[in-house]
Amino acid sequence: METKYDTGKLGLSDPEIEKERAEIDERIKKEHGVPVAYFYLKTPQEIHRENVLDAMRMAISCITYGNWANWDKYRANFTGPMPTCNVPDPKFLGTEEQQAAWPLTDEEFDAVFKAQRERLSNATIVRNRVPPEEDGGPLHGIIW
């Protein structure tokens, strides 16, 4: 049986997303006395919420840069299995329960985009706020 995790509040601004991520990291570092909030120390709920927060960031980027059509291309990145890499100690990959908490449901993924689009409809996107970077793309800003 699949466990359902709380998606949490959607439609956050970049500063709100960063604040929530920092709060999760600080709790883990303080509770475990470590300098880094390692994945394997996070609760399944925190892991799921962080993926929601990352999806919100991606939605903000797609909307800000007018890349709405690309949103669905990212679905597998957030709803598929947790990406893993070669690590020297398997403990850093977490437990099966932690890995299983990572993916969003399709409904959550769609809700993220809808909420972020609504939130950004009340914000001001400042085009070409920073000159083009080395890759040739300008950076846009958002006044929340």
C-alpha positions in Angstrom: 0.0 0.0 0.0 1.4 3.4 -1.0 1.9 5.9 1.8 0.5 9.4 1.2 2.6 12.3 2.3 1.4 15.8 2.9 2.2 18.0 -0.1 2.1 21.1 2.2 1.4 24.7 1.1 1.8 25.4 -2.6 2.2 28.7 -4.4 5.3 29.9 -2.5 7.7 32.6 -3.6 11.4 31.8 -4.1 12.2 33.4 -0.7 9.5 31.3 1.0 10.8 28.1 -0.6 14.4 28.9 0.5 13.2 29.7 4.0 11.4 26.4 4.4 14.3 24.4 3.0 16.7 26.2 5.4 14.4 25.3 8.3 14.4 21.6 7.4 18.2 21.7 7.1 18.7 23.5 10.3 16.5 21.1 12.2 18.4 18.1 10.9 21.9 19.7 11.6 20.9 20.7 15.1 19.1 17.4 16.0 21.9 15.2 14.7 24.9 17.5 15.3 26.1 17.3 11.7 27.4 20.1 9.4 25.2 18.9 6.5 21.5 17.9 6.4 22.2 14.5 4.8 19.3 12.8 2.9 19.4 9.7 5.2 18.7 11.9 8.2 15.5 13.3 6.8 12.1 12.0 7.6 10.1 10.6 4.7 7.7 13.6 5.0 10.7 16.0 4.8 12.0 14.2 1.7 8.6 14.4 0.0 8.2 18.1 0.9 11.7 19.0 -0.4 10.7 17.4 -3.8 7.6 19.5 -3.7 9.7 22.6 -3.0 12.1 21.7 -5.9 9.1 21.2 -8.2 7.8 24.7 -7.2 11.2 26.2 -8.1 11.1 24.4 -11.5 7.6 25.7 -12.1 8.7 29.3 -11.3 11.5 29.0 -13.8 9.3 27.6 -16.5 6.7 30.3 -16.0 9.2 33.1 -15.6 11.0 32.2 -18.8 7.8 31.5 -20.8 8.7 27.8 -21.0 5.3 26.5 -20.0 5.4 23.9 -22.8 8.4 22.3 -21.2 6.8 21.8 -17.8 5.5 18.3 -18.7 9.0 17.3 -19.8 10.1 17.6 -16.2 7.3 15.2 -14.9 9.5 12.1 -14.7 12.2 14.0 -12.8 9.7 14.6 -10.0 7.3 11.7 -10.2 9.7 8.9 -11.1 12.1 7.0 -8.9 14.5 9.1 -6.8 17.7 9.8 -8.8 20.7 8.1 -7.3 24.4 8.3 -7.9 27.4 6.2 -7.0 28.2 6.9 -3.4 30.9 5.3 -1.3 28.5 4.4 1.5 25.0 3.1 0.7 23.6 4.8 3.9 23.6 8.1 2.0 20.9 6.7 -0.3 18.6 6.4 2.7 16.1 3.6 3.4 13.6 2.1 1.0 11.0 4.1 2.8 12.9 7.3 2.4 13.4 6.7 -1.3 9.8 5.8 -1.8 8.7 9.1 -0.2 10.5 11.1 -2.8 8.3 10.9 -5.9 5.3 13.2 -6.3 2.0 11.9 -7.6 0.8 13.2 -11.0 -1.9 15.1 -9.1 0.7 16.8 -6.9 2.9 17.6 -9.9 0.0 19.2 -11.7 -1.2 21.1 -8.5 2.3 22.6 -8.1 2.2 24.1 -11.5 -1.3 25.5 -11.1 -0.5 27.0 -7.7 2.8 28.5 -8.9 1.1 30.0 -12.1 -1.5 31.5 -9.9 1.0 33.0 -7.5 3.1 34.4 -10.3 0.0 36.0 -11.8 0.1 38.4 -8.9 3.9 39.0 -9.2 5.9 41.2 -11.6 8.4 39.5 -13.8 11.3 41.9 -14.6 12.7 40.8 -17.9 16.5 40.9 -18.6 17.2 42.0 -15.0 20.8 40.7 -15.3 22.7 40.8 -18.6 23.1 37.5 -20.5 25.2 34.9 -18.8 28.0 33.0 -20.4 25.4 30.5 -21.8 23.8 33.4 -23.5 20.6 33.6 -21.4 19.5 36.7 -19.6 18.3 36.4 -16.0 14.8 37.6 -15.1 13.8 38.8 -11.7 10.5 38.5 -9.8 8.9 41.1 -7.6 6.7 39.0 -5.4 
